[in-house]
């Protein structure tokens, strides 16, 4: 582990408290290679996912972080910028036209260093704990680089850190790591050219179904961001995304 601040937060400043407070457990950690480049794709239940999984992962992880974490004003903004900066997180403007290319470039830099790149394919936290449709950036990275996708399901972290809360609650958190998925081999088995534009969507959908199975949650074929926008506007769940869908 190269980053001293990352080590300090994990082993001294935050990690020991979370071990006692949330009693995190991880299953399948042997699927994460002990060395060399790797990519983990996690379901996203809470802000604390970026604390719980790194706490239990034996290797340092670099996540792309939304640009707002680095540009917020005031004292709080300065603290966020420092915190995410010293942990080596990569700022990405999710709303920018080239956001996908920027994420791919960041991932390639992490892989070139022989390190672990983490990504949340849902693009935002689940509004209700279920696993939602994934963005194709994860698949584009896997197909472009040949790196396998290691699926990680977060379980219970939403109870420990519900949306809108800052202080975590003493709920138990678990993680399940699945077997690595060879993206290029998967789409080839479907008769799809792994270098084609059509390859990213079926690979993304496959990974999301694997994450849903690992988490023991239904898979919802709607983007979580669309559900959040609809709920915020007072329109309820979009068609096909309701709790009983």
Secondary structure, DSSP 8 states (H G I E B T S, - for coil): ---HHHHHIIIIISHHHHHHHT--EEE-GGGS-SSS-EEEEE----TTHHHHHHHHSSS-EEEEEETHHHH--HHHHHHHHHHHHHTT-EEE-TTSTTHHHHHHHHHHHHHHTT-EEEE-TTSS--SSSSEEE--THHHHHHHHH---EEEEEEESHHHHS-TT-SS--S---EEEE---B-HHHHHHHTT--TTSTTHHHHHHHHHHHHHHHHHT--EEEEEHHHHHHHHHTT--S-TT-STT-
